[in-house]
Structures are given as C-alpha cells and as structure tokens.
C-alpha cells in the first residue's frame, strides 16, 4: 500500500493544499511530516505556515518527529502563473537529497503538490511525477 493510499494522509495533504490558498494573492507554502506510529498507522504532523515561495522545515533529528519515524515529507507550490515554478526546484531537490536526517531506509521522499501535478523527490534526488493533483488528492 502506497503512502497516498491512506485516506487520512491523502485528506491531510488535500487540506494543506486548500490552506495554501493556491492561485490567490495570499498563496503560501504549507508542508509537513508523514510519520509512522508504533502501531504502524500513518499520520501527518504539519509544519508552521510558510511564505509565498518558501517554508522552513522544523528540526527532525535522526529522521524522527515525536519519536516516530518520518516516512515522507511534503510541501505545496501554490503560486501559479508566469514566474512561478510548479515542479520541484533545485533547492527542493537538494534539501531532500542532502538531509542526513532523512537518509534512513524508511524515508520515501518528499511530495511536492502543485496546481496540476504531484511530484515525489526521492532520497537520491530523482523526481517522479506521481499523478494529476486532483486525482491523487481526491479533489473534485
């Protein structure tokens, strides 16, 4: 089962996309950690609200948050139109690839949610298209 097959994770990412106010003058990045509990359940721990073109990742020593392993991260790219990059930036890729705390075997990468597509930055720095945002997040 994929991370995004978990209803609560998909719903949390969809809500983060809505909260980021995509395509408006108030657009800002939202993000979070997707963690695994001791019982194997997944849930999202949100990050503080970001700015128009950036978000700060809270500390996550040894790839954990609240003593739970981080299995993925995500952030939104809600700015659309000329001058705004929808796909992961080189900074996004480097942040995932070069973060020693996220180099553990259970970490699958960072989802970047944009207007049209959801991307996954893998630990290696490779970027894959996961699918169309509306379909991936179940947004009608």
C-alpha positions in Angstrom: 0.0 0.0 0.0 1.4 3.4 -1.0 1.6 6.3 1.5 -1.1 8.2 -0.6 -3.4 5.2 -0.4 -4.0 6.0 3.3 -7.2 8.1 3.5 -6.0 10.2 6.4 -2.7 11.1 4.7 -4.4 11.9 1.4 -7.0 14.0 3.2 -4.3 15.9 5.2 -2.4 16.7 2.0 -5.6 17.8 0.3 -6.4 20.1 3.3 -2.8 21.5 3.2 -3.3 22.3 -0.5 -6.5 24.2 0.3 -4.9 26.0 3.3 -2.1 27.2 1.0 -4.7 29.3 -0.9 -3.5 28.4 -4.4 -3.6 30.9 -7.1 -4.6 33.8 -4.8 -2.6 36.9 -3.6 -2.4 35.1 -0.2 -0.8 31.9 -1.6 1.8 30.5 0.8 3.5 27.2 1.2 2.2 24.5 3.6 4.0 21.3 4.5 4.5 18.5 6.9 6.0 15.2 8.0 4.2 11.9 7.4 5.1 9.7 10.3 4.5 6.1 11.4 3.2 5.4 14.9 4.2 2.4 17.0 1.1 0.6 15.8 2.1 1.1 12.1 -0.5 3.8 11.4 0.4 6.9 9.4 -0.5 10.5 10.1 0.6 14.0 9.3 2.3 16.5 11.5 2.1 19.9 9.9 4.9 22.5 9.7 4.4 26.1 10.5 2.8 28.2 7.7 5.3 29.1 5.1 5.8 32.2 3.0 4.9 32.8 -0.7 8.0 31.0 -2.0 9.5 29.1 0.9 8.8 27.0 4.0 11.0 26.2 6.9 11.3 22.5 7.9 11.2 22.0 11.7 14.0 20.0 13.4 13.8 16.3 12.8 16.8 14.7 14.4 17.6 11.1 13.3 14.7 11.2 10.9 12.1 11.3 13.6 9.4 13.7 14.9 7.9 13.0 18.4 9.9 9.7 18.5 8.1 8.5 15.4 10.0 7.8 12.1 9.4 10.2 9.3 8.5 8.1 6.2 7.8 11.1 3.9 7.5 14.8 3.8 5.5 17.2 1.6 5.0 20.8 0.8 2.9 22.8 -1.6 3.7 25.0 -4.6 0.5 27.1 -4.6 1.7 30.0 -6.7 0.6 29.8 -10.3 1.3 31.8 -13.4 4.4 33.3 -15.0 7.5 33.5 -12.8 6.4 30.6 -10.5 7.9 27.1 -10.8 5.4 24.3 -10.3 7.8 21.4 -10.3 10.4 20.9 -7.5 13.2 23.4 -7.6 16.8 22.5 -7.3 16.7 23.8 -3.7 13.8 21.4 -3.0 15.8 18.5 -4.5 19.0 19.3 -2.6 17.1 19.7 0.6 15.8 16.1 0.3 18.9 14.6 -1.2 21.4 16.2 1.2 19.5 16.0 4.5 21.4 13.4 6.6 18.4 13.0 9.0 16.3 11.8 6.1 18.7 9.3 4.7 17.3 6.4 6.6 15.8 3.4 4.8 12.2 4.1 5.7 12.1 7.6 4.2 10.5 7.5 0.8 10.9 11.2 -0.2 9.1 14.5 -0.4 5.8 15.1 -2.2 5.5 18.5 -3.9 1.9 19.4 -4.6 1.3 21.9 -7.4 -1.8 23.1 -9.3 -1.7 20.3 -11.9 0.7 17.6 -10.7 2.0 15.9 -7.6 5.8 15.1 -7.7 7.9 12.9 -5.5 11.5 13.8 -4.8 13.3 10.6 -3.9 16.2 10.4 -1.5 18.5 10.1 -4.5 17.3 13.4 -5.8 15.4 11.8 -8.7 12.0 13.5 -9.3 9.0 11.4 -10.4 5.5 12.5 -11.3 3.0 10.8 -9.0 0.0 12.0 -11.0 -2.6 14.7 -11.6 -3.2 16.6 -8.3 -7.0 16.4 -8.4 -6.9 12.6 -8.9 -4.1 12.0 -6.4 -5.6 14.0 -3.6 -9.2 13.1 -4.4 -10.2 16.7 -5.1 -13.3 17.1 -7.2 
